[in-house]
Amino acid sequence: MGNAKNNLALFLGWRIWKMRNKLLFQNKREHITHVISASIMDKNLWDEAHQFNELPQLLPPSACPTSIVDIIGEETMLYCIADASWKSTIVLSGIGWFLYSREGTLLIQGSSAITPTDSALQAEAMAIVLAVQQLHALSYKNIMFLGDCAQLFKSLDIPSQRGNKRFIFNEASMMIPRCPYFSLD
């Protein structure tokens, strides 16, 4: 991530992604000046929040990942990044996923509009579930799934004191049992 003061490109990319989703799923266009000013506002809010919430550095800079291979590990050959765009309980959500080889080559992708969900967490769960279902139907196996919803991923993989996995119940809990390809064992 680098220096928190130099992350405008991250916010600009995020706003361009949202602009794309709005065009794709709602057939609404945003002017680029709005996207740029919203990106600057997001960056300023982020910087302001970090001034008040200085987090201790958990890892030395030398231990921070420098490539996707540092995150996925040596044994992972395929990884899928899934995400959702959620606005409200009455608006369609947009979801998308991208399957990459370990070298970073895009192999296949998918996107869709889904019925409104009760929360952003539920939309993120649906994005993962639908990606798993579609990749399973295409006979892809041994895929590492990545996303930006830490709460969802933590609820899928939390070891209990007995060494077994336990499930954390939240508003996304009803989404996961619908997908027979998830293994919580």
Accessible surface in RSA format (square Angstrom, percent):
REM  Atomic radii and reference values for relative SASA: ProtOr
REM  Chains: A
REM  Algorithm: Lee & Richards
REM  Probe-radius: 1.40
REM  Slices: 20
REM RES _ NUM      All-atoms   Total-Side   Main-Chain    Non-polar    All polar
REM                ABS   REL    ABS   REL    ABS   REL    ABS   REL    ABS   REL
RES MET A   1   190.42  98.6 115.69  76.6  74.73 177.9 102.87  87.5  87.55 116.0
RES GLY A   2    71.35  88.0   0.00   N/A  71.35  88.0  42.00 115.3  29.35  65.7
RES ASN A   3    86.85  59.9  68.80  66.5  18.05  43.5  27.07  65.1  59.78  57.8
RES ALA A   4    44.86  41.2  36.01  55.6   8.85  20.1  40.95  57.7   3.91  10.4
RES LYS A   5   110.67  54.0 101.76  62.4   8.91  21.2  83.61  75.3  27.06  28.8
RES ASN A   6   117.04  80.7  87.90  84.9  29.14  70.2  31.61  76.1  85.43  82.6
RES ASN A   7    13.93   9.6   9.94   9.6   3.98   9.6  10.21  24.6   3.72   3.6
RES LEU A   8    70.25  39.1  69.45  49.7   0.79   2.0  69.45  48.8   0.79   2.1
RES ALA A   9    81.50  74.9  66.88 103.2  14.61  33.2  70.81  99.7  10.69  28.3
RES LEU A  10    89.32  49.7  78.37  56.1  10.95  27.5  85.55  60.1   3.77  10.1
RES PHE A  11    23.19  11.6  23.14  14.3   0.05   0.1  23.19  14.1   0.00   0.0
RES LEU A  12    57.05  31.8  57.05  40.8   0.00   0.0  57.05  40.1   0.00   0.0
RES GLY A  13    38.19  47.1   0.00   N/A  38.19  47.1  31.77  87.2   6.42  14.4
RES TRP A  14    98.62  39.6  93.00  45.0   5.61  13.2  81.80  43.6  16.82  27.3
RES ARG A  15    44.35  18.6  43.48  22.2   0.88   2.1   3.49   4.8  40.86  24.8
RES ILE A  16    75.47  42.9  75.47  56.2   0.00   0.0  75.47  54.3   0.00   0.0
RES TRP A  17    55.04  22.1  52.29  25.3   2.75   6.5  53.79  28.7   1.24   2.0
RES LYS A  18    66.78  32.6  63.41  38.9   3.37   8.0  24.56  22.1  42.22  45.0
RES MET A  19    46.14  23.9  45.98  30.4   0.16   0.4  40.89  34.8   5.26   7.0
RES ARG A  20    74.68  31.4  69.24  35.3   5.44  12.9  43.18  59.0  31.50  19.1
RES ASN A  21     8.27   5.7   7.15   6.9   1.12   2.7   4.27  10.3   4.00   3.9
RES LYS A  22    46.73  22.8  42.87  26.3   3.87   9.2  16.57  14.9  30.16  32.1
RES LEU A  23    67.30  37.5  62.47  44.7   4.82  12.1  62.47  43.9   4.82  13.0
RES LEU A  24    97.76  54.4  68.13  48.7  29.63  74.5  71.79  50.4  25.98  69.9
RES PHE A  25    35.49  17.8  15.14   9.4  20.35  52.9  18.63  11.3  16.86  48.3
RES GLN A  26    52.25  29.2  30.23  22.1  22.02  52.4  23.36  49.7  28.89  21.9
RES ASN A  27   129.75  89.5 109.34 105.7  20.41  49.1  27.32  65.8 102.43  99.0
RES LYS A  28   120.98  59.0 116.76  71.6   4.22  10.1  68.85  62.0  52.13  55.5
RES ARG A  29   199.23  83.6 164.87  84.0  34.36  81.8  63.63  87.0 135.59  82.2
RES GLU A  30    39.57  22.7  21.79  16.5  17.78  42.3  14.83  28.7  24.75  20.2
RES HIS A  31   122.47  66.9 109.03  75.8  13.43  34.4  84.28  86.9  38.19  44.4
RES ILE A  32    84.30  48.0  80.84  60.2   3.46   8.3  80.84  58.2   3.46   9.4
RES THR A  33    85.17  60.6  80.13  81.2   5.04  12.0  64.68  86.9  20.48  31.0
RES HIS A  34    91.56  50.0  86.98  60.5   4.58  11.7  63.33  65.3  28.23  32.8
RES VAL A  35     1.47   1.0   1.00   0.9   0.47   1.1   1.47   1.3   0.00   0.0
RES ILE A  36    77.54  44.1  77.54  57.8   0.00   0.0  77.54  55.8   0.00   0.0
RES SER A  37    63.34  53.5  56.27  75.1   7.06  16.3  45.19  96.2  18.15  25.4
RES ALA A  38     8.00   7.4   4.46   6.9   3.54   8.1   7.95  11.2   0.05   0.1
RES SER A  39     0.53   0.5   0.53   0.7   0.00   0.0   0.53   1.1   0.00   0.0
RES ILE A  40    76.74  43.7  76.74  57.2   0.00   0.0  76.74  55.3   0.00   0.0
RES MET A  41    99.81  51.7  95.99  63.5   3.82   9.1  60.86  51.7  38.95  51.6
RES ASP A  42    25.04  17.5  21.07  21.0   3.97   9.4   9.53  22.4  15.51  15.5
RES LYS A  43    32.74  16.0  32.74  20.1   0.00   0.0  19.44  17.5  13.30  14.2
RES ASN A  44    82.39  56.8  77.32  74.7   5.08  12.2  26.16  63.0  56.24  54.4
RES LEU A  45   101.60  56.6  97.59  69.8   4.01  10.1  97.92  68.8   3.68   9.9
RES TRP A  46   102.25  41.0  97.62  47.3   4.63  10.9  99.15  52.9   3.11   5.0
RES ASP A  47    16.43  11.5  14.29  14.2   2.14   5.1  10.45  24.6   5.98   6.0
RES GLU A  48    91.37  52.5  89.51  67.7   1.86   4.4  21.15  40.9  70.22  57.3
RES ALA A  49    47.21  43.4  39.96  61.7   7.25  16.5  46.85  66.0   0.36   1.0
RES HIS A  50    51.70  28.3  51.24  35.6   0.46   1.2  35.87  37.0  15.83  18.4
RES GLN A  51   112.60  63.0  90.87  66.4  21.73  51.7  28.11  59.8  84.49  64.1
RES PHE A  52   156.56  78.3 125.19  77.5  31.37  81.6 129.49  78.5  27.07  77.5
RES ASN A  53    92.26  63.6  84.89  82.0   7.37  17.8  25.23  60.7  67.03  64.8
RES GLU A  54   134.50  77.2 108.35  82.0  26.15  62.3  54.92 106.2  79.58  65.0
RES LEU A  55   128.80  71.7 106.36  76.1  22.44  56.4 107.02  75.2  21.78  58.6
RES PRO A  56   103.61  75.5  86.08  78.5  17.54  63.7  98.22  81.1   5.39  33.5
RES GLN A  57   129.71  72.5  91.84  67.1  37.88  90.2  47.54 101.2  82.17  62.3
RES LEU A  58   158.07  88.0 126.50  90.5  31.57  79.4 130.04  91.3  28.03  75.4
RES LEU A  59    93.05  51.8  89.12  63.8   3.94   9.9  90.34  63.4   2.71   7.3
RES PRO A  60    78.22  57.0  71.79  65.4   6.43  23.4  77.40  63.9   0.81   5.1
RES PRO A  61   104.17  75.9  89.49  81.6  14.68  53.4  91.96  75.9  12.21  75.9
RES SER A  62   110.93  93.7  68.64  91.6  42.29  97.4  59.60 126.9  51.33  71.9
RES ALA A  63    53.12  48.8  24.64  38.0  28.48  64.8  35.10  49.4  18.02  47.7
RES CYS A  64    54.41  41.2  49.54  55.3   4.87  11.4  19.25  48.8  35.15  37.9
RES PRO A  65    72.40  52.8  49.16  44.8  23.24  84.5  52.56  43.4  19.84 123.3
RES THR A  66   128.28  91.2  90.20  91.4  38.07  90.7  77.97 104.7  50.30  76.0
RES SER A  67    56.67  47.9  43.35  57.9  13.32  30.7  47.01 100.1   9.67  13.5
RES ILE A  68    49.79  28.3  41.79  31.1   8.00  19.3  42.97  30.9   6.82  18.5
RES VAL A  69    43.01  28.3  40.64  36.8   2.36   5.7  40.64  35.3   2.36   6.4
RES ASP A  70    82.57  57.8  48.09  47.9  34.48  81.5  16.80  39.5  65.77  65.6
RES ILE A  71    97.20  55.3  72.36  53.9  24.84  59.9  76.75  55.3  20.45  55.5
RES ILE A  72     1.30   0.7   0.00   0.0   1.30   3.1   0.13   0.1   1.17   3.2
RES GLY A  73    23.85  29.4   0.00   N/A  23.85  29.4  23.83  65.4   0.02   0.0
RES GLU A  74   134.19  77.0 119.83  90.7  14.36  34.2  63.33 122.5  70.86  57.9
RES GLU A  75   140.60  80.7 114.57  86.7  26.03  62.0  76.47 147.9  64.13  52.4
RES THR A  76    13.34   9.5   8.19   8.3   5.15  12.3   7.21   9.7   6.13   9.3
RES MET A  77   114.58  59.3 110.92  73.4   3.66   8.7  99.03  84.2  15.56  20.6
RES LEU A  78    31.34  17.5  31.34  22.4   0.00   0.0  31.34  22.0   0.00   0.0
RES TYR A  79    11.40   5.3  11.40   6.5   0.00   0.0   0.62   0.5  10.78  13.3
RES CYS A  80     0.00   0.0   0.00   0.0   0.00   0.0   0.00   0.0   0.00   0.0
RES ILE A  81    65.98  37.5  65.61  48.9   0.36   0.9  65.61  47.2   0.36   1.0
RES ALA A  82     1.57   1.4   0.00   0.0   1.57   3.6   0.39   0.6   1.18   3.1
RES ASP A  83    21.89  15.3  21.19  21.1   0.70   1.7  12.85  30.2   9.04   9.0
RES ALA A  84     8.16   7.5   0.51   0.8   7.65  17.4   1.53   2.1   6.63  17.6
RES SER A  85    25.01  21.1  18.18  24.3   6.83  15.7   5.57  11.9  19.43  27.2
RES TRP A  86    79.52  31.9  52.42  25.4  27.10  63.6  52.42  28.0  27.10  44.0
RES LYS A  87   109.85  53.6  84.71  52.0  25.14  59.9  59.43  53.5  50.42  53.7
RES SER A  88    34.88  29.5  32.99  44.0   1.89   4.4  34.03  72.5   0.86   1.2
RES THR A  89    72.99  51.9  59.59  60.4  13.39  31.9  35.87  48.2  37.12  56.1
RES ILE A  90   148.10  84.3 122.28  91.1  25.82  62.2 125.14  90.1  22.97  62.3
RES VAL A  91    46.53  30.6  43.16  39.1   3.37   8.1  46.53  40.4   0.00   0.0
RES LEU A  92    84.21  46.9  76.32  54.6   7.89  19.8  76.32  53.6   7.89  21.2
RES SER A  93     0.02   0.0   0.00   0.0   0.02   0.0   0.02   0.0   0.00   0.0
RES GLY A  94     3.98   4.9   0.00   N/A   3.98   4.9   0.42   1.2   3.56   8.0
RES ILE A  95     6.07   3.5   2.71   2.0   3.36   8.1   5.57   4.0   0.49   1.3
RES GLY A  96     2.54   3.1   0.00   N/A   2.54   3.1   1.09   3.0   1.45   3.2
RES TRP A  97     7.33   2.9   7.33   3.5   0.00   0.0   5.81   3.1   1.52   2.5
RES PHE A  98    42.20  21.1  42.20  26.1   0.00   0.0  42.20  25.6   0.00   0.0
RES LEU A  99     0.00   0.0   0.00   0.0   0.00   0.0   0.00   0.0   0.00   0.0
RES TYR A 100    48.86  22.8  48.86  27.8   0.00   0.0  17.55  13.2  31.32  38.6
RES SER A 101    16.07  13.6  16.07  21.4   0.00   0.0  15.56  33.1   0.51   0.7
RES ARG A 102    33.70  14.1  32.11  16.4   1.59   3.8  10.36  14.2  23.34  14.1
RES GLU A 103   133.34  76.6  94.29  71.3  39.04  93.0  64.99 125.7  68.35  55.8
RES GLY A 104    35.19  43.4   0.00   N/A  35.19  43.4  14.68  40.3  20.51  45.9
RES THR A 105    79.44  56.5  73.25  74.3   6.19  14.8  53.39  71.7  26.05  39.4
RES LEU A 106    81.53  45.4  58.53  41.9  22.99  57.8  58.53  41.1  22.99  61.9
RES LEU A 107    79.11  44.1  46.23  33.1  32.87  82.6  49.18  34.5  29.93  80.5
RES ILE A 108    54.66  31.1  47.60  35.5   7.06  17.0  54.66  39.4   0.00   0.0
RES GLN A 109    96.99  54.2  77.79  56.9  19.20  45.7  20.39  43.4  76.60  58.1
RES GLY A 110    16.99  20.9   0.00   N/A  16.99  20.9  15.69  43.1   1.30   2.9
RES SER A 111    54.77  46.3  22.77  30.4  32.00  73.7   5.62  12.0  49.15  68.9
RES SER A 112    44.48  37.6  37.04  49.4   7.44  17.1  20.70  44.1  23.79  33.3
RES ALA A 113    42.34  38.9  19.82  30.6  22.52  51.2  19.91  28.0  22.44  59.4
RES ILE A 114    19.11  10.9  13.67  10.2   5.44  13.1  19.11  13.8   0.00   0.0
RES THR A 115   104.29  74.2 100.94 102.3   3.35   8.0  72.76  97.7  31.53  47.7
RES PRO A 116    53.74  39.2  33.67  30.7  20.07  73.0  33.82  27.9  19.91 123.8
RES THR A 117    11.74   8.4   6.25   6.3   5.49  13.1  11.74  15.8   0.00   0.0
RES ASP A 118   102.88  72.1  88.19  87.8  14.68  34.7  20.08  47.3  82.80  82.6
RES SER A 119    19.56  16.5  18.80  25.1   0.77   1.8  19.56  41.7   0.00   0.0
RES ALA A 120    47.53  43.7  44.94  69.4   2.59   5.9  44.97  63.3   2.56   6.8
RES LEU A 121    10.37   5.8   6.36   4.5   4.02  10.1   7.59   5.3   2.79   7.5
RES GLN A 122    18.55  10.4  18.55  13.6   0.00   0.0   0.00   0.0  18.55  14.1
RES ALA A 123     0.00   0.0   0.00   0.0   0.00   0.0   0.00   0.0   0.00   0.0
RES GLU A 124    20.47  11.8  20.44  15.5   0.03   0.1   4.13   8.0  16.34  13.3
RES ALA A 125     0.00   0.0   0.00   0.0   0.00   0.0   0.00   0.0   0.00   0.0
RES MET A 126    31.49  16.3  31.49  20.8   0.00   0.0  30.57  26.0   0.93   1.2
RES ALA A 127     0.90   0.8   0.51   0.8   0.38   0.9   0.68   1.0   0.22   0.6
RES ILE A 128     4.03   2.3   4.03   3.0   0.00   0.0   4.03   2.9   0.00   0.0
RES VAL A 129     2.60   1.7   2.60   2.3   0.00   0.0   2.60   2.3   0.00   0.0
RES LEU A 130    38.32  21.3  38.32  27.4   0.00   0.0  38.32  26.9   0.00   0.0
RES ALA A 131     0.00   0.0   0.00   0.0   0.00   0.0   0.00   0.0   0.00   0.0
RES VAL A 132    14.76   9.7  13.17  11.9   1.60   3.8  13.77  12.0   0.99   2.7
RES GLN A 133    55.72  31.2  52.41  38.3   3.31   7.9  16.68  35.5  39.04  29.6
RES GLN A 134    71.02  39.7  67.76  49.5   3.25   7.7  29.54  62.9  41.48  31.5
RES LEU A 135     1.28   0.7   1.28   0.9   0.00   0.0   1.28   0.9   0.00   0.0
RES HIS A 136    79.82  43.6  71.73  49.9   8.09  20.7  39.50  40.7  40.32  46.9
RES ALA A 137    81.78  75.2  47.13  72.7  34.65  78.8  56.25  79.2  25.53  67.6
RES LEU A 138    93.72  52.2  71.87  51.4  21.86  54.9  76.25  53.5  17.48  47.0
RES SER A 139    83.81  70.8  65.04  86.8  18.77  43.2  31.78  67.7  52.03  72.9
RES TYR A 140    68.42  31.9  58.84  33.5   9.58  24.9  33.70  25.3  34.72  42.8
RES LYS A 141   135.92  66.3 120.26  73.8  15.66  37.3  99.80  89.8  36.11  38.5
RES ASN A 142   139.46  96.2 111.94 108.2  27.53  66.3  40.88  98.4  98.58  95.3
RES ILE A 143    30.63  17.4   6.53   4.9  24.11  58.1   7.72   5.6  22.91  62.2
RES MET A 144    66.68  34.5  58.75  38.9   7.93  18.9  62.65  53.3   4.03   5.3
RES PHE A 145    46.83  23.4  33.33  20.6  13.49  35.1  33.33  20.2  13.49  38.6
RES LEU A 146    34.97  19.5  33.35  23.9   1.62   4.1  34.97  24.6   0.00   0.0
RES GLY A 147    34.75  42.9   0.00   N/A  34.75  42.9   6.84  18.8  27.90  62.5
RES ASP A 148    96.78  67.8  58.81  58.5  37.97  89.8  48.45 114.0  48.33  48.2
RES CYS A 149    20.91  15.8  15.86  17.7   5.05  11.9   7.63  19.3  13.28  14.3
RES ALA A 150    61.74  56.8  49.86  76.9  11.88  27.0  57.27  80.7   4.47  11.8
RES GLN A 151    99.61  55.7  90.96  66.5   8.64  20.6  38.55  82.1  61.05  46.3
RES LEU A 152     1.21   0.7   1.21   0.9   0.00   0.0   1.21   0.8   0.00   0.0
RES PHE A 153    55.75  27.9  51.45  31.9   4.30  11.2  51.84  31.4   3.91  11.2
RES LYS A 154   133.35  65.1 129.40  79.4   3.95   9.4  80.22  72.2  53.13  56.6
RES SER A 155     4.67   3.9   3.92   5.2   0.75   1.7   1.37   2.9   3.30   4.6
RES LEU A 156    22.35  12.4  16.42  11.7   5.93  14.9  16.46  11.6   5.89  15.8
RES ASP A 157    81.55  57.1  69.20  68.9  12.35  29.2  20.67  48.7  60.88  60.7
RES ILE A 158    32.77  18.6  32.49  24.2   0.27   0.7  32.77  23.6   0.00   0.0
RES PRO A 159    93.94  68.5  80.96  73.8  12.98  47.2  80.96  66.8  12.98  80.6
RES SER A 160    20.64  17.4   9.72  13.0  10.92  25.2  12.44  26.5   8.21  11.5
RES GLN A 161   192.54 107.7 150.67 110.1  41.88  99.7  62.54 133.1 130.01  98.6
RES ARG A 162   198.48  83.3 165.25  84.2  33.23  79.1  73.96 101.1 124.51  75.5
RES GLY A 163    60.78  74.9   0.00   N/A  60.78  74.9  33.04  90.7  27.73  62.1
RES ASN A 164    91.30  63.0  86.11  83.2   5.19  12.5  23.69  57.0  67.61  65.4
RES LYS A 165    93.94  45.8  67.76  41.6  26.17  62.3  31.50  28.4  62.44  66.5
RES ARG A 166   122.98  51.6 113.16  57.7   9.82  23.4  48.41  66.2  74.57  45.2
RES PHE A 167    46.33  23.2  28.95  17.9  17.39  45.2  29.22  17.7  17.11  49.0
RES ILE A 168    61.89  35.2  58.68  43.7   3.21   7.7  61.80  44.5   0.09   0.2
RES PHE A 169   161.30  80.7 135.77  84.1  25.52  66.4 136.00  82.5  25.29  72.4
RES ASN A 170    33.18  22.9  10.52  10.2  22.66  54.6  22.81  54.9  10.37  10.0
RES GLU A 171    78.77  45.2  64.48  48.8  14.29  34.0  35.10  67.9  43.68  35.7
RES ALA A 172     0.97   0.9   0.90   1.4   0.07   0.2   0.97   1.4   0.00   0.0
RES SER A 173     8.89   7.5   6.61   8.8   2.28   5.3   7.54  16.1   1.35   1.9
RES MET A 174   134.17  69.5 132.18  87.5   1.99   4.7 103.19  87.7  30.98  41.0
RES MET A 175    16.56   8.6  16.52  10.9   0.05   0.1  16.50  14.0   0.07   0.1
RES ILE A 176     5.96   3.4   5.48   4.1   0.48   1.2   5.48   3.9   0.48   1.3
RES PRO A 177    98.11  71.5  63.86  58.2  34.24 124.5  75.36  62.2  22.74 141.4
RES ARG A 178   150.15  63.0 126.74  64.6  23.41  55.7  58.27  79.6  91.88  55.7
RES CYS A 179     3.68   2.8   0.00   0.0   3.68   8.6   0.00   0.0   3.68   4.0
RES PRO A 180   102.51  74.7  66.92  61.0  35.59 129.4  77.98  64.4  24.53 152.5
RES TYR A 181    93.28  43.5  63.25  36.0  30.02  78.1  34.54  26.0  58.74  72.4
RES PHE A 182    48.09  24.1  26.47  16.4  21.61  56.2  28.20  17.1  19.89  56.9
RES SER A 183    87.58  74.0  57.70  77.0  29.88  68.8  46.87  99.8  40.71  57.0
RES LEU A 184    57.96  32.3  49.05  35.1   8.91  22.4  49.37  34.7   8.59  23.1
RES ASP A 185   156.80 109.8 109.48 109.0  47.32 111.9  55.43 130.5 101.37 101.1
END  Absolute sums over single chains surface
CHAIN  1 A    11960.1       9645.1       2315.0       7406.4       4553.7
END  Absolute sums over all chains
TOTAL         11960.1       9645.1       2315.0       7406.4       4553.7
